[in-house]
Amino acid sequence: MLNQLCLCAQIKSLNELRYTPAGLPVLTMWLTHESWQMELQQRFLAKMEIQAKALGDLAAHWPYQPGSMVEITGFLSQKGIYHSRPVLHIQQIREYKG
Amino acid sequence: MLNQLCLCAQIKSLNELRYTPAGLPVLTMWLTHESWQMELQQRFLAKMEIQAKALGDLAAHWPYQPGSMVEITGFLSQKGIYHSRPVLHIQQIREYKG
């Protein structure tokens, strides 16, 4: 079932790289987004902060610094059993060059 | 700048139709989503509840009842100045037939 977010965003902050008990590298971060979207033929300023998560090699060899603009494709899932806020699980990422 | 979510979800609850001061119909709702996604070649159970919003004719002539499965395309924006949680602004919706 469909669950795909394509988002151009700025990396606001990166947390320390951590490892799961199974040894998987995990990097979490906050992204900020601001864009003009169309809603009922009017321009609407969409603004958002969202947490994102990279796993594995992408997390271990993370090439983007805070302030970088990136284009991400991924899926949303709640942060945890007791945290229903959605987190973006990064599947593809590249630098945004405008 | 890119901000597009494609989501298949179930309508959990619908709020009462309301109108903005300018007379625009607004319908807000909660959606639930559950799907298997691929993450590092493993299956991951993505689960989420997210608020969504329809405006205008779509809100005024809303055809879906709680329990309906729908496929939505839209963009994310924070709920308000003091509520940073993302809300899905519905641009396209259709019944999900599996």
N, CA and C atoms of all chains as a GROMACS GRO file, in nm:
protein
  588
    1MET      N    1   0.083  -0.120   0.000
    1MET     CA    2   0.000   0.000   0.000
    1MET      C    3   0.087   0.124   0.000
    2LEU      N    4   0.039   0.221  -0.075
    2LEU     CA    5   0.113   0.342  -0.104
    2LEU      C    6   0.145   0.424   0.021
    3ASN      N    7   0.270   0.465   0.031
    3ASN     CA    8   0.314   0.553   0.139
    3ASN      C    9   0.446   0.611   0.092
    4GLN      N   10   0.440   0.717   0.014
    4GLN     CA   11   0.562   0.774  -0.040
    4GLN      C   12   0.560   0.926  -0.030
    5LEU      N   13   0.661   0.979   0.036
    5LEU     CA   14   0.677   1.124   0.045
    5LEU      C   15   0.800   1.165  -0.035
    6CYS      N   16   0.782   1.262  -0.125
    6CYS     CA   17   0.894   1.323  -0.197
    6CYS      C   18   0.904   1.465  -0.143
    7LEU      N   19   1.016   1.496  -0.083
    7LEU     CA   20   1.028   1.623  -0.012
    7LEU      C   21   1.164   1.687  -0.037
    8CYS      N   22   1.160   1.812  -0.071
    8CYS     CA   23   1.281   1.892  -0.078
    8CYS      C   24   1.290   1.969   0.054
    9ALA      N   25   1.401   1.957   0.124
    9ALA     CA   26   1.408   2.016   0.258
    9ALA      C   27   1.551   2.056   0.291
   10GLN      N   28   1.562   2.136   0.397
   10GLN     CA   29   1.693   2.174   0.447
   10GLN      C   30   1.721   2.093   0.574
   11ILE      N   31   1.844   2.046   0.586
   11ILE     CA   32   1.881   1.975   0.709
   11ILE      C   33   1.903   2.077   0.819
   12LYS      N   34   1.820   2.069   0.922
   12LYS     CA   35   1.829   2.167   1.031
   12LYS      C   36   1.933   2.123   1.134
   13SER      N   37   1.926   1.998   1.172
   13SER     CA   38   2.020   1.947   1.272
   13SER      C   39   2.034   1.796   1.257
   14LEU      N   40   2.153   1.748   1.292
   14LEU     CA   41   2.182   1.604   1.286
   14LEU      C   42   2.211   1.556   1.428
   15ASN      N   43   2.157   1.443   1.465
   15ASN     CA   44   2.193   1.382   1.593
   15ASN      C   45   2.320   1.299   1.576
   16GLU      N   46   2.376   1.256   1.689
   16GLU     CA   47   2.493   1.168   1.686
   16GLU      C   48   2.455   1.034   1.621
   17LEU      N   49   2.547   0.978   1.546
   17LEU     CA   50   2.526   0.844   1.493
   17LEU      C   51   2.514   0.746   1.609
   18ARG      N   52   2.412   0.662   1.603
   18ARG     CA   53   2.402   0.558   1.706
   18ARG      C   54   2.384   0.422   1.637
   19TYR      N   55   2.385   0.320   1.720
   19TYR     CA   56   2.374   0.183   1.666
   19TYR      C   57   2.261   0.110   1.738
   20THR      N   58   2.186   0.032   1.663
   20THR     CA   59   2.084  -0.053   1.727
   20THR      C   60   2.156  -0.166   1.800
   21PRO      N   61   2.084  -0.237   1.889
   21PRO     CA   62   2.146  -0.352   1.957
   21PRO      C   63   2.203  -0.454   1.857
   22ALA      N   64   2.146  -0.459   1.736
   22ALA     CA   65   2.197  -0.551   1.634
   22ALA      C   66   2.314  -0.491   1.555
   23GLY      N   67   2.356  -0.370   1.590
   23GLY     CA   68   2.475  -0.312   1.526
   23GLY      C   69   2.447  -0.229   1.401
   24LEU      N   70   2.321  -0.199   1.378
   24LEU     CA   71   2.283  -0.121   1.259
   24LEU      C   72   2.300   0.028   1.286
   25PRO      N   73   2.377   0.099   1.201
   25PRO     CA   74   2.391   0.244   1.220
   25PRO      C   75   2.258   0.316   1.195
   26VAL      N   76   2.228   0.412   1.281
   26VAL     CA   77   2.104   0.490   1.272
   26VAL      C   78   2.138   0.637   1.290
   27LEU      N   79   2.094   0.718   1.195
   27LEU     CA   80   2.116   0.862   1.207
   27LEU      C   81   1.980   0.931   1.198
   28THR      N   82   1.946   1.007   1.300
   28THR     CA   83   1.820   1.083   1.296
   28THR      C   84   1.853   1.231   1.281
   29MET      N   85   1.759   1.302   1.227
   29MET     CA   86   1.781   1.445   1.199
   29MET      C   87   1.648   1.518   1.194
   30TRP      N   88   1.656   1.651   1.200
   30TRP     CA   89   1.538   1.735   1.175
   30TRP      C   90   1.554   1.805   1.042
   31LEU      N   91   1.446   1.806   0.967
   31LEU     CA   92   1.441   1.876   0.839
   31LEU      C   93   1.344   1.992   0.848
   32THR      N   94   1.372   2.099   0.777
   32THR     CA   95   1.274   2.207   0.763
   32THR      C   96   1.238   2.221   0.615
   33HIS      N   97   1.113   2.250   0.593
   33HIS     CA   98   1.063   2.263   0.456
   33HIS      C   99   0.978   2.388   0.447
   34GLU      N  100   0.989   2.458   0.335
   34GLU     CA  101   0.902   2.572   0.308
   34GLU      C  102   0.887   2.580   0.157
   35SER      N  103   0.763   2.583   0.110
   35SER     CA  104   0.739   2.591  -0.035
   35SER      C  105   0.600   2.646  -0.061
   36TRP      N  106   0.583   2.699  -0.181
   36TRP     CA  107   0.450   2.742  -0.225
   36TRP      C  108   0.382   2.625  -0.294
   37GLN      N  109   0.262   2.592  -0.246
   37GLN     CA  110   0.184   2.485  -0.307
   37GLN      C  111   0.052   2.543  -0.357
   38MET      N  112  -0.012   2.475  -0.450
   38MET     CA  113  -0.141   2.520  -0.500
   38MET      C  114  -0.253   2.452  -0.423
   39GLU      N  115  -0.349   2.533  -0.378
   39GLU     CA  116  -0.466   2.481  -0.307
   39GLU      C  117  -0.585   2.564  -0.353
   40LEU      N  118  -0.680   2.498  -0.418
   40LEU     CA  119  -0.797   2.568  -0.475
   40LEU      C  120  -0.754   2.687  -0.560
   41GLN      N  121  -0.660   2.662  -0.649
   41GLN     CA  122  -0.611   2.767  -0.740
   41GLN      C  123  -0.550   2.888  -0.670
   42GLN      N  124  -0.515   2.870  -0.545
   42GLN     CA  125  -0.446   2.977  -0.472
   42GLN      C  126  -0.310   2.927  -0.427
   43ARG      N  127  -0.216   3.018  -0.411
   43ARG     CA  128  -0.086   2.981  -0.358
   43ARG      C  129  -0.096   2.970  -0.206
   44PHE      N  130  -0.038   2.862  -0.154
   44PHE     CA  131  -0.041   2.837  -0.010
   44PHE      C  132   0.102   2.811   0.035
   45LEU      N  133   0.144   2.881   0.140
   45LEU     CA  134   0.281   2.862   0.189
   45LEU      C  135   0.287   2.743   0.285
   46ALA      N  136   0.338   2.632   0.235
   46ALA     CA  137   0.352   2.511   0.317
   46ALA      C  138   0.481   2.521   0.397
   47LYS      N  139   0.469   2.501   0.528
   47LYS     CA  140   0.586   2.506   0.617
   47LYS      C  141   0.581   2.384   0.707
   48MET      N  142   0.696   2.330   0.736
   48MET     CA  143   0.695   2.210   0.818
   48MET      C  144   0.833   2.179   0.872
   49GLU      N  145   0.835   2.122   0.993
   49GLU     CA  146   0.955   2.056   1.042
   49GLU      C  147   0.920   1.910   1.060
   50ILE      N  148   1.009   1.824   1.015
   50ILE     CA  149   0.980   1.682   1.029
   50ILE      C  150   1.110   1.609   1.064
   51GLN      N  151   1.096   1.508   1.148
   51GLN     CA  152   1.213   1.427   1.181
   51GLN      C  153   1.234   1.324   1.071
   52ALA      N  154   1.360   1.293   1.041
   52ALA     CA  155   1.390   1.192   0.940
   52ALA      C  156   1.496   1.098   0.995
   53LYS      N  157   1.506   0.983   0.931
   53LYS     CA  158   1.591   0.875   0.981
   53LYS      C  159   1.660   0.805   0.865
   54ALA      N  160   1.792   0.788   0.877
   54ALA     CA  161   1.868   0.710   0.778
   54ALA      C  162   1.927   0.590   0.850
   55LEU      N  163   1.937   0.479   0.778
   55LEU     CA  164   1.989   0.355   0.837
   55LEU      C  165   2.105   0.303   0.754
   56GLY      N  166   2.186   0.218   0.817
   56GLY     CA  167   2.287   0.140   0.744
   56GLY      C  168   2.399   0.227   0.690
   57ASP      N  169   2.446   0.191   0.569
   57ASP     CA  170   2.559   0.263   0.507
   57ASP      C  171   2.532   0.411   0.491
   58LEU      N  172   2.407   0.444   0.455
   58LEU     CA  173   2.373   0.585   0.436
   58LEU      C  174   2.396   0.662   0.566
   59ALA      N  175   2.357   0.602   0.680
   59ALA     CA  176   2.377   0.667   0.810
   59ALA      C  177   2.526   0.672   0.845
   60ALA      N  178   2.597   0.564   0.820
   60ALA     CA  179   2.739   0.554   0.859
   60ALA      C  180   2.827   0.648   0.776
   61HIS      N  181   2.789   0.668   0.649
   61HIS     CA  182   2.869   0.753   0.560
   61HIS      C  183   2.787   0.873   0.513
   62TRP      N  184   2.729   0.939   0.608
   62TRP     CA  185   2.635   1.049   0.578
   62TRP      C  186   2.710   1.170   0.523
   63PRO      N  187   2.678   1.216   0.401
   63PRO     CA  188   2.759   1.321   0.342
   63PRO      C  189   2.704   1.464   0.357
   64TYR      N  190   2.587   1.481   0.421
   64TYR     CA  191   2.523   1.614   0.420
   64TYR      C  192   2.535   1.683   0.556
   65GLN      N  193   2.567   1.809   0.552
   65GLN     CA  194   2.582   1.888   0.674
   65GLN      C  195   2.455   1.968   0.703
   66PRO      N  196   2.436   2.011   0.829
   66PRO     CA  197   2.326   2.102   0.857
   66PRO      C  198   2.334   2.224   0.764
   67GLY      N  199   2.221   2.265   0.713
   67GLY     CA  200   2.216   2.375   0.617
   67GLY      C  201   2.203   2.326   0.473
   68SER      N  202   2.244   2.201   0.446
   68SER     CA  203   2.232   2.146   0.310
   68SER      C  204   2.087   2.134   0.269
   69MET      N  205   2.063   2.157   0.139
   69MET     CA  206   1.930   2.133   0.081
   69MET      C  207   1.933   1.996   0.013
   70VAL      N  208   1.834   1.916   0.043
   70VAL     CA  209   1.831   1.779  -0.011
   70VAL      C  210   1.693   1.745  -0.065
   71GLU      N  211   1.692   1.649  -0.157
   71GLU     CA  212   1.567   1.593  -0.209
   71GLU      C  213   1.558   1.450  -0.162
   72ILE      N  214   1.452   1.422  -0.089
   72ILE     CA  215   1.439   1.290  -0.026
   72ILE      C  216   1.314   1.220  -0.077
   73THR      N  217   1.327   1.089  -0.098
   73THR     CA  218   1.211   1.004  -0.117
   73THR      C  219   1.212   0.901  -0.005
   74GLY      N  220   1.097   0.880   0.054
   74GLY     CA  221   1.090   0.783   0.162
   74GLY      C  222   0.948   0.758   0.203
   75PHE      N  223   0.932   0.688   0.314
   75PHE     CA  224   0.795   0.663   0.365
   75PHE      C  225   0.783   0.716   0.507
   76LEU      N  226   0.659   0.737   0.548
   76LEU     CA  227   0.632   0.788   0.682
   76LEU      C  228   0.589   0.673   0.774
   77SER      N  229   0.635   0.680   0.897
   77SER     CA  230   0.587   0.587   0.999
   77SER      C  231   0.596   0.657   1.132
   78GLN      N  232   0.511   0.616   1.227
   78GLN     CA  233   0.514   0.684   1.357
   78GLN      C  234   0.647   0.656   1.426
   79LYS      N  235   0.684   0.751   1.512
   79LYS     CA  236   0.818   0.746   1.573
   79LYS      C  237   0.834   0.624   1.662
   80GLY      N  238   0.730   0.589   1.733
   80GLY     CA  239   0.739   0.473   1.824
   80GLY      C  240   0.601   0.443   1.878
   81ILE      N  241   0.595   0.343   1.961
   81ILE     CA  242   0.464   0.301   2.014
   81ILE      C  243   0.396   0.416   2.087
   82TYR      N  244   0.476   0.495   2.161
   82TYR     CA  245   0.417   0.602   2.240
   82TYR      C  246   0.436   0.739   2.177
   83HIS      N  247   0.488   0.742   2.055
   83HIS     CA  248   0.510   0.869   1.986
   83HIS      C  249   0.450   0.858   1.848
   84SER      N  250   0.332   0.914   1.832
   84SER     CA  251   0.260   0.892   1.706
   84SER      C  252   0.303   0.987   1.595
   85ARG      N  253   0.388   1.082   1.627
   85ARG     CA  254   0.431   1.180   1.527
   85ARG      C  255   0.505   1.111   1.412
   86PRO      N  256   0.472   1.144   1.287
   86PRO     CA  257   0.538   1.074   1.178
   86PRO      C  258   0.685   1.111   1.160
   87VAL      N  259   0.764   1.011   1.126
   87VAL     CA  260   0.906   1.028   1.094
   87VAL      C  261   0.925   0.982   0.949
   88LEU      N  262   1.007   1.055   0.875
   88LEU     CA  263   1.036   1.020   0.736
   88LEU      C  264   1.154   0.922   0.732
   89HIS      N  265   1.128   0.802   0.685
   89HIS     CA  266   1.233   0.701   0.667
   89HIS      C  267   1.294   0.722   0.528
   90ILE      N  268   1.420   0.760   0.525
   90ILE     CA  269   1.485   0.798   0.399
   90ILE      C  270   1.519   0.674   0.317
   91GLN      N  271   1.467   0.668   0.195
   91GLN     CA  272   1.503   0.558   0.104
   91GLN      C  273   1.600   0.606  -0.004
   92GLN      N  274   1.578   0.729  -0.052
   92GLN     CA  275   1.671   0.789  -0.149
   92GLN      C  276   1.692   0.934  -0.111
   93ILE      N  277   1.815   0.978  -0.130
   93ILE     CA  278   1.844   1.119  -0.101
   93ILE      C  279   1.949   1.168  -0.199
   94ARG      N  280   1.937   1.293  -0.238
   94ARG     CA  281   2.042   1.356  -0.318
   94ARG      C  282   2.043   1.505  -0.288
   95GLU      N  283   2.153   1.568  -0.321
   95GLU     CA  284   2.164   1.711  -0.299
   95GLU      C  285   2.064   1.782  -0.390
   96TYR      N  286   2.002   1.886  -0.338
   96TYR     CA  287   1.911   1.967  -0.418
   96TYR      C  288   1.990   2.082  -0.476
   97LYS      N  289   1.985   2.092  -0.609
   97LYS     CA  290   2.063   2.198  -0.673
   97LYS      C  291   1.977   2.309  -0.733
   98GLY      N  292   1.849   2.310  -0.696
   98GLY     CA  293   1.760   2.418  -0.738
   98GLY      C  294   1.708   2.403  -0.879
   99MET      N  295   0.912   2.384  -0.489
   99MET     CA  296   0.992   2.278  -0.427
   99MET      C  297   0.902   2.161  -0.389
  100LEU      N  298   0.958   2.045  -0.405
  100LEU     CA  299   0.885   1.920  -0.392
  100LEU      C  300   0.828   1.899  -0.252
  101ASN      N  301   0.702   1.863  -0.247
  101ASN     CA  302   0.636   1.827  -0.121
  101ASN      C  303   0.512   1.750  -0.162
  102GLN      N  304   0.528   1.622  -0.183
  102GLN     CA  305   0.414   1.542  -0.228
  102GLN      C  306   0.410   1.410  -0.153
  103LEU      N  307   0.295   1.387  -0.089
  103LEU     CA  308   0.273   1.259  -0.022
  103LEU      C  309   0.164   1.183  -0.097
  104CYS      N  310   0.193   1.058  -0.133
  104CYS     CA  311   0.093   0.967  -0.188
  104CYS      C  312   0.069   0.861  -0.083
  105LEU      N  313  -0.053   0.855  -0.035
  105LEU     CA  314  -0.082   0.770   0.081
  105LEU      C  315  -0.213   0.696   0.062
  106CYS      N  316  -0.209   0.569   0.087
  106CYS     CA  317  -0.331   0.489   0.095
  106CYS      C  318  -0.364   0.475   0.243
  107ALA      N  319  -0.484   0.512   0.282
  107ALA     CA  320  -0.516   0.516   0.424
  107ALA      C  321  -0.665   0.489   0.447
  108GLN      N  322  -0.696   0.462   0.572
  108GLN     CA  323  -0.836   0.445   0.611
  108GLN      C  324  -0.882   0.570   0.684
  109ILE      N  325  -1.003   0.614   0.654
  109ILE     CA  326  -1.058   0.729   0.726
  109ILE      C  327  -1.103   0.683   0.864
  110LYS      N  328  -1.038   0.737   0.966
  110LYS     CA  329  -1.070   0.695   1.103
  110LYS      C  330  -1.187   0.776   1.158
  111SER      N  331  -1.182   0.905   1.139
  111SER     CA  332  -1.290   0.990   1.190
  111SER      C  333  -1.295   1.119   1.110
  112LEU      N  334  -1.416   1.173   1.101
  112LEU     CA  335  -1.438   1.299   1.029
  112LEU      C  336  -1.489   1.402   1.127
  113ASN      N  337  -1.438   1.522   1.121
  113ASN     CA  338  -1.494   1.630   1.203
  113ASN      C  339  -1.613   1.693   1.131
  114GLU      N  340  -1.684   1.778   1.202
  114GLU     CA  341  -1.795   1.852   1.141
  114GLU      C  342  -1.742   1.947   1.034
  115LEU      N  343  -1.818   1.960   0.929
  115LEU     CA  344  -1.783   2.060   0.828
  115LEU      C  345  -1.788   2.198   0.891
  116ARG      N  346  -1.685   2.276   0.866
  116ARG     CA  347  -1.688   2.414   0.916
  116ARG      C  348  -1.652   2.508   0.801
  117TYR      N  349  -1.662   2.636   0.828
  117TYR     CA  350  -1.637   2.736   0.724
  117TYR      C  351  -1.537   2.837   0.776
  118THR      N  352  -1.447   2.879   0.689
  118THR     CA  353  -1.355   2.987   0.728
  118THR      C  354  -1.435   3.118   0.731
  119PRO      N  355  -1.377   3.222   0.793
  119PRO     CA  356  -1.445   3.352   0.793
  119PRO      C  357  -1.481   3.398   0.651
  120ALA      N  358  -1.404   3.355   0.551
  120ALA     CA  359  -1.433   3.392   0.412
  120ALA      C  360  -1.537   3.299   0.347
  121GLY      N  361  -1.590   3.204   0.425
  121GLY     CA  362  -1.696   3.119   0.372
  121GLY      C  363  -1.650   2.993   0.301
  122LEU      N  364  -1.524   2.960   0.315
  122LEU     CA  365  -1.470   2.842   0.249
  122LEU      C  366  -1.495   2.717   0.334
  123PRO      N  367  -1.559   2.614   0.275
  123PRO     CA  368  -1.581   2.490   0.352
  123PRO      C  369  -1.448   2.419   0.383
  124VAL      N  370  -1.437   2.371   0.506
  124VAL     CA  371  -1.316   2.301   0.552
  124VAL      C  372  -1.358   2.174   0.625
  125LEU      N  373  -1.303   2.064   0.583
  125LEU     CA  374  -1.332   1.937   0.652
  125LEU      C  375  -1.200   1.877   0.696
  126THR      N  376  -1.186   1.854   0.827
  126THR     CA  377  -1.064   1.789   0.876
  126THR      C  378  -1.100   1.647   0.921
  127MET      N  379  -1.001   1.563   0.920
  127MET     CA  380  -1.024   1.420   0.951
  127MET      C  381  -0.894   1.358   1.001
  128TRP      N  382  -0.907   1.240   1.062
  128TRP     CA  383  -0.790   1.159   1.096
  128TRP      C  384  -0.786   1.038   1.005
  129LEU      N  385  -0.667   1.008   0.957
  129LEU     CA  386  -0.644   0.890   0.874
  129LEU      C  387  -0.553   0.794   0.949
  130THR      N  388  -0.574   0.665   0.926
  130THR     CA  389  -0.479   0.566   0.976
  130THR      C  390  -0.419   0.491   0.858
  131HIS      N  391  -0.293   0.460   0.872
  131HIS     CA  392  -0.222   0.391   0.765
  131HIS      C  393  -0.140   0.278   0.824
  132GLU      N  394  -0.135   0.167   0.754
  132GLU     CA  395  -0.050   0.055   0.793
  132GLU      C  396  -0.007  -0.015   0.665
  133SER      N  397   0.122  -0.033   0.646
  133SER     CA  398   0.169  -0.102   0.525
  133SER      C  399   0.308  -0.158   0.548
  134TRP      N  400   0.344  -0.256   0.469
  134TRP     CA  401   0.480  -0.309   0.470
  134TRP      C  402   0.563  -0.231   0.370
  135GLN      N  403   0.674  -0.176   0.420
  135GLN     CA  404   0.765  -0.102   0.334
  135GLN      C  405   0.901  -0.171   0.337
  136MET      N  406   0.983  -0.146   0.236
  136MET     CA  407   1.117  -0.204   0.233
  136MET      C  408   1.217  -0.104   0.291
  137GLU      N  409   1.299  -0.154   0.382
  137GLU     CA  410   1.404  -0.072   0.443
  137GLU      C  411   1.526  -0.162   0.458
  138LEU      N  412   1.634  -0.128   0.389
  138LEU     CA  413   1.756  -0.211   0.388
  138LEU      C  414   1.725  -0.357   0.355
  139GLN      N  415   1.649  -0.377   0.249
  139GLN     CA  416   1.611  -0.512   0.204
  139GLN      C  417   1.534  -0.594   0.308
  140GLN      N  418   1.479  -0.524   0.406
  140GLN     CA  419   1.395  -0.594   0.504
  140GLN      C  420   1.256  -0.533   0.500
  141ARG      N  421   1.157  -0.614   0.537
  141ARG     CA  422   1.021  -0.562   0.546
  141ARG      C  423   1.005  -0.485   0.677
  142PHE      N  424   0.944  -0.369   0.669
  142PHE     CA  425   0.924  -0.285   0.787
  142PHE      C  426   0.776  -0.247   0.791
  143LEU      N  427   0.714  -0.266   0.906
  143LEU     CA  428   0.571  -0.234   0.919
  143LEU      C  429   0.555  -0.085   0.951
  144ALA      N  430   0.517  -0.009   0.851
  144ALA     CA  431   0.494   0.135   0.870
  144ALA      C  432   0.352   0.155   0.924
  145LYS      N  433   0.342   0.230   1.032
  145LYS     CA  434   0.212   0.260   1.092
  145LYS      C  435   0.206   0.408   1.121
  146MET      N  436   0.092   0.465   1.104
  146MET     CA  437   0.082   0.609   1.125
  146MET      C  438  -0.062   0.655   1.138
  147GLU      N  439  -0.081   0.758   1.218
  147GLU     CA  440  -0.206   0.834   1.215
  147GLU      C  441  -0.168   0.974   1.173
  148ILE      N  442  -0.246   1.029   1.083
  148ILE     CA  443  -0.214   1.165   1.038
  148ILE      C  444  -0.344   1.240   1.015
  149GLN      N  445  -0.341   1.368   1.049
  149GLN     CA  446  -0.458   1.451   1.025
  149GLN      C  447  -0.457   1.497   0.880
  150ALA      N  448  -0.575   1.507   0.819
  150ALA     CA  449  -0.584   1.553   0.681
  150ALA      C  450  -0.694   1.658   0.671
  151LYS      N  451  -0.689   1.734   0.562
  151LYS     CA  452  -0.777   1.849   0.547
  151LYS      C  453  -0.822   1.860   0.402
  152ALA      N  454  -0.954   1.875   0.384
  152ALA     CA  455  -1.008   1.900   0.249
  152ALA      C  456  -1.074   2.037   0.251
  153LEU      N  457  -1.068   2.106   0.139
  153LEU     CA  458  -1.125   2.241   0.128
  153LEU      C  459  -1.223   2.249   0.012
  154GLY      N  460  -1.309   2.350   0.018
  154GLY     CA  461  -1.393   2.384  -0.097
  154GLY      C  462  -1.497   2.278  -0.129
  155ASP      N  463  -1.521   2.257  -0.257
  155ASP     CA  464  -1.625   2.162  -0.300
  155ASP      C  465  -1.601   2.022  -0.247
  156LEU      N  466  -1.474   1.982  -0.244
  156LEU     CA  467  -1.444   1.848  -0.194
  156LEU      C  468  -1.490   1.833  -0.049
  157ALA      N  469  -1.471   1.936   0.030
  157ALA     CA  470  -1.514   1.933   0.171
  157ALA      C  471  -1.667   1.937   0.180
  158ALA      N  472  -1.728   2.023   0.100
  158ALA     CA  473  -1.875   2.043   0.106
  158ALA      C  474  -1.951   1.920   0.057
  159HIS      N  475  -1.894   1.848  -0.040
  159HIS     CA  476  -1.963   1.731  -0.097
  159HIS      C  477  -1.878   1.606  -0.073
  160TRP      N  478  -1.838   1.587   0.049
  160TRP     CA  479  -1.744   1.480   0.085
  160TRP      C  480  -1.813   1.343   0.076
  161PRO      N  481  -1.761   1.251  -0.007
  161PRO     CA  482  -1.834   1.127  -0.029
  161PRO      C  483  -1.788   1.007   0.056
  162TYR      N  484  -1.686   1.022   0.140
  162TYR     CA  485  -1.629   0.905   0.207
  162TYR      C  486  -1.665   0.901   0.355
  163GLN      N  487  -1.702   0.784   0.400
  163GLN     CA  488  -1.740   0.765   0.540
  163GLN      C  489  -1.622   0.710   0.620
  164PRO      N  490  -1.627   0.726   0.753
  164PRO     CA  491  -1.525   0.661   0.835
  164PRO      C  492  -1.522   0.510   0.804
  165GLY      N  493  -1.404   0.455   0.797
  165GLY     CA  494  -1.387   0.315   0.758
  165GLY      C  495  -1.347   0.298   0.613
  166SER      N  496  -1.378   0.398   0.529
  166SER     CA  497  -1.343   0.390   0.386
  166SER      C  498  -1.191   0.389   0.368
  167MET      N  499  -1.147   0.313   0.268
  167MET     CA  500  -1.006   0.314   0.228
  167MET      C  501  -0.992   0.409   0.110
  168VAL      N  502  -0.897   0.499   0.118
  168VAL     CA  503  -0.879   0.599   0.012
  168VAL      C  504  -0.732   0.611  -0.027
  169GLU      N  505  -0.712   0.658  -0.149
  169GLU     CA  506  -0.578   0.691  -0.198
  169GLU      C  507  -0.572   0.841  -0.215
  170ILE      N  508  -0.479   0.902  -0.145
  170ILE     CA  509  -0.472   1.049  -0.143
  170ILE      C  510  -0.336   1.095  -0.197
  171THR      N  511  -0.342   1.203  -0.274
  171THR     CA  512  -0.220   1.276  -0.308
  171THR      C  513  -0.236   1.418  -0.253
  172GLY      N  514  -0.132   1.466  -0.189
  172GLY     CA  515  -0.140   1.600  -0.134
  172GLY      C  516  -0.005   1.646  -0.084
  173PHE      N  517  -0.007   1.756  -0.012
  173PHE     CA  518   0.119   1.806   0.044
  173PHE      C  519   0.105   1.820   0.195
  174LEU      N  520   0.219   1.824   0.262
  174LEU     CA  521   0.222   1.838   0.407
  174LEU      C  522   0.253   1.981   0.447
  175SER      N  523   0.186   2.026   0.551
  175SER     CA  524   0.220   2.156   0.610
  175SER      C  525   0.186   2.150   0.757
  176GLN      N  526   0.256   2.228   0.836
  176GLN     CA  527   0.227   2.223   0.980
  176GLN      C  528   0.086   2.274   1.007
  177LYS      N  529   0.030   2.224   1.118
  177LYS     CA  530  -0.111   2.250   1.148
  177LYS      C  531  -0.137   2.398   1.172
  178GLY      N  532  -0.045   2.463   1.236
  178GLY     CA  533  -0.065   2.605   1.266
  178GLY      C  534   0.063   2.661   1.325
  179ILE      N  535   0.059   2.789   1.358
  179ILE     CA  536   0.180   2.855   1.409
  179ILE      C  537   0.231   2.785   1.534
  180TYR      N  538   0.137   2.742   1.620
  180TYR     CA  539   0.178   2.681   1.746
  180TYR      C  540   0.164   2.529   1.746
  181HIS      N  541   0.132   2.472   1.631
  181HIS     CA  542   0.116   2.327   1.620
  181HIS      C  543   0.199   2.279   1.502
  182SER      N  544   0.316   2.227   1.531
  182SER     CA  545   0.409   2.196   1.423
  182SER      C  546   0.381   2.061   1.358
  183ARG      N  547   0.289   1.985   1.413
  183ARG     CA  548   0.261   1.852   1.358
  183ARG      C  549   0.209   1.863   1.214
  184PRO      N  550   0.262   1.780   1.123
  184PRO     CA  551   0.218   1.794   0.984
  184PRO      C  552   0.075   1.746   0.959
  185VAL      N  553   0.008   1.820   0.874
  185VAL     CA  554  -0.128   1.786   0.828
  185VAL      C  555  -0.121   1.765   0.677
  186LEU      N  556  -0.192   1.662   0.630
  186LEU     CA  557  -0.194   1.634   0.486
  186LEU      C  558  -0.305   1.716   0.420
  187HIS      N  559  -0.267   1.805   0.330
  187HIS     CA  560  -0.364   1.885   0.254
  187HIS      C  561  -0.402   1.805   0.129
  188ILE      N  562  -0.526   1.764   0.121
  188ILE     CA  563  -0.570   1.673   0.014
  188ILE      C  564  -0.585   1.748  -0.117
  189GLN      N  565  -0.512   1.704  -0.219
  189GLN     CA  566  -0.528   1.762  -0.354
  189GLN      C  567  -0.606   1.668  -0.444
  190GLN      N  568  -0.582   1.539  -0.431
  190GLN     CA  569  -0.659   1.440  -0.507
  190GLN      C  570  -0.692   1.325  -0.414
  191ILE      N  571  -0.812   1.270  -0.433
  191ILE     CA  572  -0.852   1.155  -0.352
  191ILE      C  573  -0.940   1.064  -0.436
  192ARG      N  574  -0.924   0.935  -0.416
  192ARG     CA  575  -1.017   0.840  -0.477
  192ARG      C  576  -1.028   0.719  -0.387
  193GLU      N  577  -1.134   0.643  -0.408
  193GLU     CA  578  -1.154   0.523  -0.330
  193GLU      C  579  -1.044   0.424  -0.363
  194TYR      N  580  -0.995   0.355  -0.261
  194TYR     CA  581  -0.894   0.250  -0.282
  194TYR      C  582  -0.966   0.118  -0.297
  195LYS      N  583  -0.940   0.051  -0.409
  195LYS     CA  584  -1.011  -0.075  -0.434
  195LYS      C  585  -0.919  -0.196  -0.422
  196GLY      N  586  -0.798  -0.176  -0.373
  196GLY     CA  587  -0.707  -0.288  -0.346
  196GLY      C  588  -0.638  -0.340  -0.472
   0.00000   0.00000   0.00000
